[in-house]
Amino acid sequence: MKRLTLFIATILLTLNAGSVSRTDSAGTRFNMDKDFLLVQYDCKTDVDDLHTIAAFRSLTSDPLFSDLHYYAVAGAYGIQDGLYVPPNNLFRLAFGNKWSDAHENAEKAVKEVIKKVKATIKNNGDIWIAEAGQSDFTAKLVSELQNAFPELNTQGRIHVVQHSDWNEKSTSPESLAYVKKNCDYIKIPDGNTVGNGSPGFRDGDYTDWKQDISNEKLANIWQLASDISTNYNGEDNRYNNSAIANGGLDFSDLSEVCWIFGLEVIKDARQFFRLYVK
């Protein structure tokens, strides 16, 4: 029933957006009844992940996603230079205890994730990974899953969705090659750009977004995401995100989640706020 509901919502969104949805509907990508979503954030060195976390929680606050099985990972970064952006307070506010800290201890985080997805694997569900960062953590995770579940066909049941060329280049070559070989690796258009097949969720001109948030809980999450991103944006030679520096938004990594759910017909940040935040 959830799959049908999500499919209908996608059709309505398509009509509302004035766009044409792709033929592979949300129901054929993600099965809400039995699949599991991992959202993995690098938080190094761009602060855009903080906005992406707030946007993801906004999306999943919609009743349509009330039965969604998901788990978040912080510190899923690769070989890039630059300092980490400490996100733990935001993770706690947004996700409660539904997240692991790979920055603090990657091996422990892998074990925690395996515990979370174990039931899904045993019930023949698929694992979907929204790669809001690099794939080094994913390579560790998939390797351990293969050891823990030798019968698991990772090429058919672990789907990794990536939108960024930079993220791929900042993944260690051996890890990226391993993930591409051992998973269903899906590269989608970059979520920083409008009109390329993915939502364009980077908008430095959308500066009045705070007044468009009516839900108090979401307002608190967005405020904390904004505060942390403002404090660390460009600080100590971290990447300076010009859209966020201008008071706007960048949650471009959410484009992967939108693809997984069949919602890539959302045009931009303003439309996302109108649909899932306002």
C-alpha positions as a Markdown table, in Angstrom:
| # | Residue | x | y | z |
|---|---|---|---|---|
| 1 | Met | 0.0 | 0.0 | 0.0 |
| 2 | Lys | 2.8 | 2.4 | 0.8 |
| 3 | Arg | 4.4 | 1.7 | -2.6 |
| 4 | Leu | 1.1 | 2.6 | -4.3 |
| 5 | Thr | 0.7 | 5.7 | -2.2 |
| 6 | Leu | 4.2 | 6.9 | -2.9 |
| 7 | Phe | 3.7 | 6.3 | -6.6 |
| 8 | Ile | 0.5 | 8.3 | -6.6 |
| 9 | Ala | 2.2 | 11.1 | -4.8 |
| 10 | Thr | 5.0 | 11.1 | -7.4 |
| 11 | Ile | 2.4 | 11.4 | -10.2 |
| 12 | Leu | 0.7 | 14.3 | -8.4 |
| 13 | Leu | 4.1 | 16.0 | -7.8 |
| 14 | Thr | 5.0 | 15.5 | -11.5 |
| 15 | Leu | 1.8 | 17.3 | -12.6 |
| 16 | Asn | 2.3 | 20.0 | -10.0 |
| 17 | Ala | 5.9 | 20.6 | -11.1 |
| 18 | Gly | 5.0 | 20.7 | -14.8 |
| 19 | Ser | 7.7 | 18.1 | -15.5 |
| 20 | Val | 7.7 | 14.5 | -16.9 |
| 21 | Ser | 8.6 | 11.8 | -14.4 |
| 22 | Arg | 10.9 | 9.0 | -15.5 |
| 23 | Thr | 9.4 | 5.6 | -16.3 |
| 24 | Asp | 11.0 | 3.8 | -13.3 |
| 25 | Ser | 8.6 | 5.0 | -10.6 |
| 26 | Ala | 9.4 | 5.2 | -6.9 |
| 27 | Gly | 7.7 | 1.8 | -6.4 |
| 28 | Thr | 10.3 | 0.1 | -8.6 |
| 29 | Arg | 13.2 | 1.8 | -6.8 |
| 30 | Phe | 12.5 | 1.7 | -3.1 |
| 31 | Asn | 10.0 | -0.7 | -1.4 |
| 32 | Met | 8.8 | 1.1 | 1.7 |
| 33 | Asp | 7.5 | -2.1 | 3.2 |
| 34 | Lys | 10.9 | -3.9 | 3.3 |
| 35 | Asp | 13.8 | -1.8 | 2.1 |
| 36 | Phe | 16.2 | 0.2 | 4.3 |
| 37 | Leu | 17.7 | 3.6 | 3.6 |
| 38 | Leu | 21.2 | 4.7 | 4.8 |
| 39 | Val | 22.0 | 8.4 | 4.6 |
| 40 | Gln | 25.7 | 8.9 | 4.9 |
| 41 | Tyr | 27.3 | 12.3 | 5.3 |
| 42 | Asp | 31.0 | 13.2 | 5.1 |
| 43 | Cys | 30.7 | 16.7 | 6.8 |
| 44 | Lys | 34.2 | 17.4 | 5.5 |
| 45 | Thr | 34.9 | 20.1 | 4.5 |
| 46 | Asp | 31.8 | 21.7 | 3.0 |
| 47 | Val | 29.0 | 22.6 | 5.4 |
| 48 | Asp | 26.3 | 21.7 | 2.9 |
| 49 | Asp | 25.7 | 18.4 | 4.6 |
| 50 | Leu | 24.2 | 20.3 | 7.6 |
| 51 | His | 21.5 | 21.8 | 5.4 |
| 52 | Thr | 21.0 | 18.3 | 3.8 |
| 53 | Ile | 20.4 | 16.8 | 7.2 |
| 54 | Ala | 17.7 | 19.4 | 7.9 |
| 55 | Ala | 16.1 | 18.8 | 4.5 |
| 56 | Phe | 16.1 | 15.1 | 4.9 |
| 57 | Arg | 14.3 | 15.3 | 8.2 |
| 58 | Ser | 11.8 | 17.7 | 6.7 |
| 59 | Leu | 11.1 | 15.3 | 3.9 |
| 60 | Thr | 10.8 | 12.3 | 6.3 |
| 61 | Ser | 8.5 | 14.3 | 8.6 |
| 62 | Asp | 5.8 | 14.0 | 5.9 |
| 63 | Pro | 3.3 | 11.3 | 6.9 |
| 64 | Leu | 4.0 | 9.5 | 3.6 |
| 65 | Phe | 7.3 | 8.4 | 5.1 |
| 66 | Ser | 6.1 | 7.4 | 8.5 |
| 67 | Asp | 7.0 | 3.8 | 8.0 |
| 68 | Leu | 10.4 | 4.5 | 6.5 |
| 69 | His | 13.3 | 2.4 | 7.8 |
| 70 | Tyr | 16.4 | 4.6 | 7.8 |
| 71 | Tyr | 19.7 | 5.2 | 9.6 |
| 72 | Ala | 22.3 | 8.0 | 9.4 |
| 73 | Val | 26.1 | 8.0 | 9.5 |
| 74 | Ala | 28.3 | 11.0 | 10.3 |
| 75 | Gly | 31.9 | 11.3 | 9.1 |
| 76 | Ala | 31.6 | 9.1 | 6.0 |
| 77 | Tyr | 34.4 | 11.0 | 4.3 |
| 78 | Gly | 37.2 | 10.0 | 1.9 |
| 79 | Ile | 40.7 | 11.3 | 1.2 |
| 80 | Gln | 39.9 | 15.0 | 0.8 |
| 81 | Asp | 42.0 | 17.6 | 2.6 |
| 82 | Gly | 40.4 | 20.0 | 5.1 |
| 83 | Leu | 38.9 | 20.0 | 8.5 |
| 84 | Tyr | 35.8 | 18.2 | 9.7 |
| 85 | Val | 32.6 | 20.1 | 10.5 |
| 86 | Pro | 31.4 | 18.9 | 13.9 |
| 87 | Pro | 27.8 | 17.9 | 13.3 |
| 88 | Asn | 26.9 | 15.8 | 16.4 |
| 89 | Asn | 24.5 | 18.2 | 18.1 |
| 90 | Leu | 22.6 | 18.4 | 14.8 |
| 91 | Phe | 22.6 | 14.6 | 14.4 |
| 92 | Arg | 21.2 | 14.2 | 17.9 |
| 93 | Leu | 18.5 | 16.7 | 17.3 |
| 94 | Ala | 17.5 | 15.4 | 13.9 |
| 95 | Phe | 17.9 | 11.7 | 14.4 |
| 96 | Gly | 17.9 | 10.9 | 18.1 |
| 97 | Asn | 19.7 | 7.6 | 18.4 |
| 98 | Lys | 19.3 | 6.6 | 14.8 |
| 99 | Trp | 22.8 | 7.5 | 13.7 |
| 100 | Ser | 26.5 | 6.4 | 14.1 |
| 101 | Asp | 29.7 | 8.5 | 14.3 |
| 102 | Ala | 32.2 | 7.2 | 11.8 |
| 103 | His | 34.4 | 10.2 | 12.4 |
| 104 | Glu | 35.0 | 9.0 | 16.0 |
| 105 | Asn | 35.2 | 5.3 | 15.2 |
| 106 | Ala | 34.6 | 4.0 | 11.7 |
| 107 | Glu | 34.9 | 0.3 | 12.6 |
| 108 | Lys | 32.3 | 0.7 | 15.4 |
| 109 | Ala | 30.0 | 2.6 | 13.1 |
| 110 | Val | 30.2 | -0.3 | 10.6 |
| 111 | Lys | 29.2 | -2.8 | 13.2 |
| 112 | Glu | 26.3 | -0.5 | 14.4 |
| 113 | Val | 25.0 | -0.2 | 10.8 |
| 114 | Ile | 25.1 | -3.9 | 10.3 |
| 115 | Lys | 23.0 | -4.5 | 13.3 |
| 116 | Lys | 20.4 | -2.0 | 12.0 |
| 117 | Val | 20.2 | -3.6 | 8.5 |
| 118 | Lys | 20.4 | -7.2 | 9.6 |
| 119 | Ala | 16.6 | -7.7 | 9.7 |
| 120 | Thr | 16.1 | -6.1 | 6.3 |
| 121 | Ile | 18.7 | -8.5 | 4.8 |
| 122 | Lys | 17.1 | -11.6 | 6.4 |
| 123 | Asn | 13.7 | -10.5 | 5.1 |
| 124 | Asn | 15.0 | -10.1 | 1.6 |
| 125 | Gly | 14.8 | -6.4 | 1.6 |
| 126 | Asp | 17.3 | -4.1 | -0.2 |
| 127 | Ile | 19.8 | -1.6 | 1.2 |
| 128 | Trp | 19.8 | 1.8 | -0.4 |
| 129 | Ile | 22.7 | 4.2 | 0.3 |
| 130 | Ala | 22.3 | 7.9 | -0.3 |
| 131 | Glu | 26.0 | 8.8 | -0.6 |
| 132 | Ala | 26.1 | 12.4 | 0.6 |
| 133 | Gly | 29.9 | 12.2 | 0.6 |
| 134 | Gln | 32.5 | 9.7 | -0.5 |
| 135 | Ser | 32.4 | 5.9 | -0.7 |
| 136 | Asp | 35.2 | 4.8 | 1.6 |
| 137 | Phe | 32.9 | 4.1 | 4.5 |
| 138 | Thr | 30.6 | 2.2 | 2.1 |
| 139 | Ala | 33.5 | 0.0 | 1.0 |
| 140 | Lys | 34.2 | -1.0 | 4.6 |
| 141 | Leu | 30.5 | -1.6 | 5.2 |
| 142 | Val | 29.9 | -3.7 | 2.1 |
| 143 | Ser | 33.1 | -5.8 | 2.8 |
| 144 | Glu | 31.8 | -6.5 | 6.4 |
| 145 | Leu | 28.3 | -7.3 | 5.1 |
| 146 | Gln | 29.8 | -9.9 | 2.7 |
| 147 | Asn | 31.6 | -11.5 | 5.6 |
| 148 | Ala | 28.6 | -11.5 | 7.8 |
| 149 | Phe | 26.1 | -12.6 | 5.1 |
| 150 | Pro | 28.0 | -14.8 | 2.6 |
| 151 | Glu | 24.8 | -15.5 | 0.8 |
| 152 | Leu | 24.0 | -11.8 | 0.2 |
| 153 | Asn | 24.0 | -10.7 | -3.4 |
| 154 | Thr | 25.4 | -7.3 | -2.8 |
| 155 | Gln | 25.4 | -6.4 | -6.5 |
| 156 | Gly | 21.7 | -6.9 | -6.6 |
| 157 | Arg | 20.6 | -5.8 | -3.2 |
| 158 | Ile | 22.9 | -2.9 | -2.2 |
| 159 | His | 22.2 | 0.2 | -4.2 |
| 160 | Val | 24.5 | 3.2 | -3.9 |
| 161 | Val | 23.4 | 6.5 | -5.3 |
| 162 | Gln | 25.9 | 9.2 | -5.9 |
| 163 | His | 25.4 | 12.7 | -7.5 |
| 164 | Ser | 28.8 | 14.3 | -7.3 |
| 165 | Asp | 32.0 | 14.0 | -9.5 |
| 166 | Trp | 33.9 | 15.7 | -6.6 |
| 167 | Asn | 32.8 | 13.1 | -4.2 |
| 168 | Glu | 34.0 | 10.4 | -6.5 |
| 169 | Lys | 37.4 | 12.0 | -7.0 |
| 170 | Ser | 37.7 | 12.4 | -3.2 |
| 171 | Thr | 37.1 | 8.7 | -2.6 |
| 172 | Ser | 40.2 | 6.5 | -2.5 |
| 173 | Pro | 40.4 | 4.8 | -6.0 |
| 174 | Glu | 40.4 | 1.3 | -4.5 |
| 175 | Ser | 37.3 | 2.0 | -2.4 |
| 176 | Leu | 35.4 | 3.5 | -5.4 |
| 177 | Ala | 36.4 | 0.6 | -7.6 |
| 178 | Tyr | 35.3 | -1.9 | -4.9 |
| 179 | Val | 31.9 | -0.3 | -4.4 |
| 180 | Lys | 31.2 | 0.0 | -8.2 |
| 181 | Lys | 32.1 | -3.7 | -8.6 |
| 182 | Asn | 30.2 | -5.1 | -5.6 |
| 183 | Cys | 27.1 | -2.9 | -5.5 |
| 184 | Asp | 24.4 | -1.6 | -7.8 |
| 185 | Tyr | 26.2 | 1.8 | -8.3 |
| 186 | Ile | 23.9 | 4.6 | -9.7 |
| 187 | Lys | 25.3 | 7.9 | -10.7 |
| 188 | Ile | 22.7 | 10.7 | -11.1 |
| 189 | Pro | 23.0 | 14.3 | -12.3 |
| 190 | Asp | 24.5 | 16.8 | -9.9 |
| 191 | Gly | 22.1 | 18.2 | -7.3 |
| 192 | Asn | 23.7 | 21.6 | -7.4 |
| 193 | Thr | 22.2 | 22.5 | -10.8 |
| 194 | Val | 18.5 | 23.1 | -11.8 |
| 195 | Gly | 17.1 | 21.4 | -14.9 |
| 196 | Asn | 19.6 | 18.6 | -15.4 |
| 197 | Gly | 17.4 | 15.7 | -14.3 |
| 198 | Ser | 18.1 | 16.1 | -10.5 |
| 199 | Pro | 16.5 | 18.8 | -8.3 |
| 200 | Gly | 18.8 | 21.8 | -8.0 |
| 201 | Phe | 19.0 | 22.3 | -4.2 |
| 202 | Arg | 21.8 | 25.0 | -4.1 |
| 203 | Asp | 20.3 | 28.5 | -4.1 |
| 204 | Gly | 22.2 | 31.5 | -2.7 |
| 205 | Asp | 19.3 | 33.8 | -3.6 |
| 206 | Tyr | 16.7 | 32.1 | -1.5 |
| 207 | Thr | 17.5 | 34.0 | 1.7 |
| 208 | Asp | 14.1 | 34.3 | 3.2 |
| 209 | Trp | 13.6 | 30.6 | 3.7 |
| 210 | Lys | 13.3 | 30.8 | 7.5 |
| 211 | Gln | 10.0 | 32.5 | 7.3 |
| 212 | Asp | 8.7 | 29.6 | 5.2 |
| 213 | Ile | 9.1 | 27.1 | 8.1 |
| 214 | Ser | 5.9 | 26.6 | 10.0 |
| 215 | Asn | 6.7 | 23.4 | 11.9 |
| 216 | Glu | 8.4 | 24.2 | 15.2 |
| 217 | Lys | 10.5 | 21.0 | 15.4 |
| 218 | Leu | 11.7 | 21.5 | 11.8 |
| 219 | Ala | 12.4 | 25.2 | 12.6 |
| 220 | Asn | 14.7 | 24.2 | 15.4 |
| 221 | Ile | 16.5 | 21.7 | 13.2 |
| 222 | Trp | 17.0 | 24.2 | 10.4 |
| 223 | Gln | 18.1 | 26.9 | 12.9 |
| 224 | Leu | 20.8 | 24.6 | 14.3 |
| 225 | Ala | 21.9 | 23.5 | 10.9 |
| 226 | Ser | 22.1 | 27.2 | 9.9 |
| 227 | Asp | 24.0 | 28.2 | 13.0 |
| 228 | Ile | 26.7 | 25.4 | 12.7 |
| 229 | Ser | 27.1 | 26.0 | 9.0 |
| 230 | Thr | 27.5 | 29.7 | 9.4 |
| 231 | Asn | 30.1 | 29.2 | 12.2 |
| 232 | Tyr | 32.2 | 26.8 | 10.2 |
| 233 | Asn | 31.7 | 27.9 | 6.6 |
| 234 | Gly | 35.2 | 28.8 | 5.3 |
| 235 | Glu | 36.6 | 28.7 | 8.8 |
| 236 | Asp | 40.2 | 27.5 | 9.1 |
| 237 | Asn | 40.5 | 27.0 | 5.4 |
| 238 | Arg | 37.4 | 24.8 | 5.2 |
| 239 | Tyr | 35.5 | 25.1 | 1.9 |
| 240 | Asn | 33.6 | 28.4 | 1.6 |
| 241 | Asn | 30.2 | 27.7 | 0.4 |
| 242 | Ser | 29.1 | 30.9 | -1.3 |
| 243 | Ala | 25.4 | 30.0 | -1.4 |
| 244 | Ile | 25.3 | 29.5 | 2.4 |
| 245 | Ala | 27.6 | 32.5 | 3.0 |
| 246 | Asn | 25.0 | 34.6 | 1.1 |
| 247 | Gly | 22.3 | 33.5 | 3.6 |
| 248 | Gly | 20.9 | 31.0 | 1.1 |
| 249 | Leu | 20.7 | 27.2 | 1.0 |
| 250 | Asp | 22.7 | 24.2 | -0.2 |
| 251 | Phe | 21.2 | 20.8 | 0.4 |
| 252 | Ser | 22.3 | 19.4 | -2.9 |
| 253 | Asp | 23.1 | 15.9 | -1.5 |
| 254 | Leu | 19.4 | 15.4 | -0.9 |
| 255 | Ser | 19.0 | 14.9 | -4.7 |
| 256 | Glu | 20.1 | 11.2 | -4.1 |
| 257 | Val | 17.2 | 10.6 | -1.6 |
| 258 | Cys | 14.8 | 12.3 | -4.1 |
| 259 | Trp | 16.0 | 9.9 | -6.8 |
| 260 | Ile | 15.6 | 6.9 | -4.6 |
| 261 | Phe | 12.0 | 7.9 | -3.8 |
| 262 | Gly | 11.2 | 8.9 | -7.3 |
| 263 | Leu | 10.9 | 12.6 | -6.4 |
| 264 | Glu | 13.6 | 14.0 | -8.7 |
| 265 | Val | 10.9 | 16.0 | -10.5 |
| 266 | Ile | 11.1 | 18.6 | -7.7 |
| 267 | Lys | 12.6 | 21.6 | -9.4 |
| 268 | Asp | 14.6 | 23.5 | -6.7 |
| 269 | Ala | 15.0 | 24.5 | -3.1 |
| 270 | Arg | 12.0 | 26.8 | -3.1 |
| 271 | Gln | 9.6 | 24.2 | -4.4 |
| 272 | Phe | 11.0 | 21.7 | -1.9 |
| 273 | Phe | 10.2 | 24.1 | 1.0 |
| 274 | Arg | 6.7 | 24.6 | -0.4 |
| 275 | Leu | 6.1 | 20.9 | -0.5 |
| 276 | Tyr | 7.8 | 19.6 | 2.6 |
| 277 | Val | 8.7 | 22.4 | 4.9 |
| 278 | Lys | 6.2 | 25.2 | 4.7 |
